[in-house]
Amino acid sequence: MQQTLTEEQKINELINYVEKSNAMFIRNGSEYASKDAADHLRMKRKKAGSRIKTAREFVNEIASKSSMTGEAYKIRFKNGKELLVKDVLLLELKKIESRPMGWLRNNSNVTIKQTC
């Protein structure tokens, strides 16, 4: 029996990654703490509803740029390195999809969906 995460679980893992990153998020020229950025992504996810079906769509269409200005979101890590949120989240998604299914993050609310 193979275990897989649902797309919604992958999205939640990405938002949890943002929240726990302890980095600054730059949205439309203003800086936001990681918790605020995660809350903003949750709000955007909720508004998108069934229009977004996959974690990749979530990253590309919701989590990586402003829906108002089209400006790309950026993330600044503690070491000063600044990257596009899209690049960071796509890399994290790749890690989520490649990790062993028995592995879960501490304090994660992920429930595994089993498929045969």
KESENU-344966 format. One line per 5 residues: their letters; for each residue x, z, y negated of N, C-alpha, C. Coordinates in steps of 0.001 Angstrom, whole numbers, plus 500000, padded with zeros to 6 digits. Atoms other than C-alpha are relative to their C-alpha. Example, Ala and Ser with C-alpha at 12.3 -4.5 7.8 and 13.67 -1.06 7.14 Angstrom:
AS = 500890:500000:501190:512300:507800:504500:500900:500000:498800  499180:499940:501190:513670:507140:501060:499230:500730:498910 $
% end
This chain:
MQQTL = 500840:500000:501174:500000:500000:500000:500890:500000:498758  499220:500099:501230:501398:498966:496613:499238:500678:498867  500610:499328:501139:500737:501030:493510:500404:499275:498726  499704:500650:501273:500482:499448:490077:499295:500720:498871  500655:499484:501194:499715:500610:486582:499033:498946:499486 $
TEEQK = 500911:500934:500652:496708:499055:484901:500609:499596:498660  499516:500420:501317:497293:497181:481647:499738:501089:498963  500314:498916:500941:495581:500028:479773:500995:501148:500148  499000:498952:499775:497973:502525:481365:501347:499602:499408  498754:500484:500601:500919:500377:480292:499945:500147:498476 $
INELI = 500171:499856:501449:499552:500330:476728:500157:501466:499604  499876:498571:500293:499205:504105:476793:501442:500476:500121  498579:499653:499850:502788:504423:478040:500810:499529:498785  499304:500512:501186:503977:502243:475131:499713:500879:498785  500347:499134:501128:502095:504385:472615:500677:501364:500151 $
NYVEK = 499289:498731:499760:503524:507534:474233:501480:499864:499670  498596:500249:500329:506999:506002:473906:500204:500085:498479  499917:499959:501462:506395:505478:470181:499910:501439:499511  500235:498632:500457:505091:509020:469742:501193:500916:500265  498889:499125:499606:508060:510609:471531:501363:499486:499543 $
SNAMF = 498732:500627:500376:510711:508339:469994:500771:500776:498928  499356:499243:501068:511426:510664:467062:500717:499078:499012  499436:500978:500922:512148:507558:464994:499053:499822:498815  500846:500325:501152:510812:506363:461640:499476:498580:500176  500619:501310:499907:508396:503458:461615:499717:499490:498605 $
IRNGS = 500161:500598:501315:508286:501096:458688:498873:498978:500085  501200:500845:499989:504907:499540:458022:499644:499693:498557  500317:500455:501360:504232:497493:454888:500837:500716:498944  499066:499429:500956:507292:498984:453192:500021:501521:499924  500029:498534:499999:506382:502628:453854:500466:500537:501341 $
EYASK = 499497:499381:498780:507957:504971:456386:499003:501020:500546  500915:499089:499320:505934:506923:458941:500714:500660:501168  499460:499287:498838:506878:509560:461498:499414:499407:501271  500417:500600:498729:506559:508588:465154:498584:500416:500402  501359:499543:499660:503393:510693:465654:498965:499224:499196 $
DAADH = 500922:500761:500846:501693:508970:462716:499930:498537:500433  499971:501390:499523:502788:505568:463999:499181:499859:501285  500761:500029:498749:501357:506355:467448:498499:500115:499722  501421:499864:500366:498064:507485:465896:499465:498696:499419  500400:501284:500588:497927:504232:463911:499801:498947:501102 $
LRMKR = 500137:500959:498900:498504:502188:467085:498772:500303:500848  501218:499635:499250:495762:504126:468895:498747:499512:499269  501136:500459:500797:493365:503335:466046:499858:498485:500093  500053:501461:499911:494299:499648:466108:499555:499551:501392  500388:500322:498618:493927:499583:469915:498495:500166:500168 $
KKAGS = 501431:499732:499884:490467:501121:469684:499184:498925:499281  500699:501038:500768:489385:498631:467002:500021:498651:500718  499867:501296:499319:490632:495687:469094:499065:499894:501202  500921:499993:498861:488465:496730:472061:500432:499055:501111  499739:500873:498844:488199:494182:474855:500721:498707:499626 $
RIKTA = 499268:501208:500432:489880:491461:472757:501423:500013:500547  498646:499864:499473:493249:492802:473981:499904:500411:501460  500145:499758:498566:493514:492602:477759:501283:500455:500686  498730:499666:499345:497222:493081:478518:500915:500775:499050  499021:499265:500797:500086:495266:477353:500816:499031:499139 $
REFVN = 499239:500991:500767:501953:492138:476255:499199:499534:498780  500862:500353:501135:498987:491105:474076:499980:501141:498980  499979:498841:500886:498931:494633:472655:501250:499974:499125  498744:500033:500760:502584:494351:471627:499990:498838:499011  499902:501198:500830:502366:490803:470292:498954:499925:498892 $
EIASK = 501091:500205:500948:499020:491018:468501:499622:501237:499185  500425:498778:500690:498540:494673:467488:501175:500849:499541  498981:498974:500241:501658:496824:467687:501222:499515:499233  498750:500498:500570:504228:494562:466081:499921:499543:498546  500107:500470:501382:502815:493569:462698:498712:500491:499364 $
SSMTG = 501166:499587:500772:500367:494448:459980:498913:498942:500107  501117:500949:499961:496952:492874:460424:499570:499620:498584  500367:500287:501392:496549:493013:456629:500974:499038:499334  498998:500804:500702:499829:491454:455474:500759:499041:500912  499225:500806:499064:501314:489932:458634:501460:500416:500076 $
EAYKI = 498612:499536:500030:504546:491814:457890:500348:500714:501311  499546:499398:498741:506513:492808:460985:500286:501479:499807  499665:498577:499992:506737:496519:461789:501444:500151:500453  498619:499697:499623:510221:497984:462062:500086:501456:500431  499729:498639:499566:511632:501096:463681:501444:500327:499630 $
RFKNG = 498649:499560:500341:514626:503080:462428:500308:501251:500823  499603:498898:499134:516346:505295:464958:500892:500983:499237  499199:498940:500643:518247:508508:464128:501407:499531:499659  498648:500500:500259:521560:506592:464328:500039:498982:498856  500075:500928:501122:520343:504372:461455:499692:498570:500396 $
KELLV = 500263:501360:499536:519826:501292:463597:498526:499659:499784  501356:500452:500301:516747:499344:462493:499714:498725:500794  500391:501137:499163:514969:496939:464842:498531:499673:499777  501415:500350:500017:511690:495080:465031:499282:500770:501103  500782:499263:499009:509036:497159:466804:499664:499093:501185 $
KDVLL = 500333:500940:498929:508068:494060:468791:501105:499939:501044  498872:500089:499070:511541:493782:470324:500153:501281:500809  499849:498710:499333:511708:497500:471128:498900:500202:501043  501108:499783:499066:508257:497606:472733:500013:499007:501166  499896:500947:498883:508791:494441:474778:501071:500444:500990 $
LELKK = 498963:499465:499121:511997:495976:476147:499458:501203:500780  500578:498836:499323:510166:499226:476926:498963:499563:501038  500982:500520:499040:507361:497256:478618:500696:499475:501250  499225:500493:498859:509936:495554:480813:500459:501164:500879  499578:498810:499248:511254:498997:481811:498819:500616:500750 $
IESRP = 501197:499439:499376:507733:500283:482523:499618:499189:501231  500425:500873:498905:506976:497284:484721:501007:499944:501143  498983:500093:498946:510237:497531:486650:500330:501329:500664  499642:498705:499420:510440:501247:487357:499217:500264:501287  500684:499659:498745:509537:502685:490764:498651:500638:499710 $
MGWLR = 501344:499543:500274:505855:503444:490986:499816:501505:500171  500114:498562:499859:506437:507055:492010:500460:500749:498768  499420:499385:501180:508116:507708:488678:498964:500078:498891  500866:499837:501165:506051:509118:485843:500715:500841:498970  499426:499213:501079:507071:510469:482484:499460:501421:500008 $
NNSNV = 500470:498620:500139:506872:514215:481961:498838:500031:499012  501181:499820:500844:503532:515220:480443:499198:498726:499806  500752:501241:500101:502130:511752:481027:498622:500195:500601  501370:499941:499485:498410:511365:481556:499673:498750:500811  500205:501243:499258:498886:508267:483693:499490:500309:501396 $
TIKQT = 500491:499941:498635:496839:507923:486844:500302:498649:500618  499595:501240:499354:498117:505332:489289:498796:499338:500672  501014:500795:499320:495788:502583:490439:500639:499423:501237  499452:500514:498747:496363:501694:494077:499332:498679:500342  500520:501281:499560:496002:498130:495259:500568:499688:501364 $
C = 499536:500350:498647:496261:496800:498786:500303:498533:500088 $
% end
